[in-house]
């Protein structure tokens, strides 16, 4: 069977700098996929202390240099089920329901 999608959940540690060895492993997976396989990396975001953006993504610049796109899913209100999906193609408001997003 051929593989069309690889999902690596929690690819980076929640705290601290992402180890170089982990970034290099991701690069190898991307190189092996060679555009024929979609690769999704998930990780928790963190507060950006530099003040440039409110939410930062682990190794974002390096991953984008490798051809990855960054998508961010954030809560619109802490007491609500509304989410904002920010993608390079635009922002999308989603509602998290019992049976998934709508």
Buried (B, 14 or more C-beta within 10 A) or exposed (E): EEEEEBEBEEBBEEEEEBEEEBBEEBBEBBEEBEEEBEBEBEBEBBEEEEEEEEEBBBBBEBBEEBEBEBBBBEEEEEEEBEBEBBEEEEEEEBEBEEEEEE
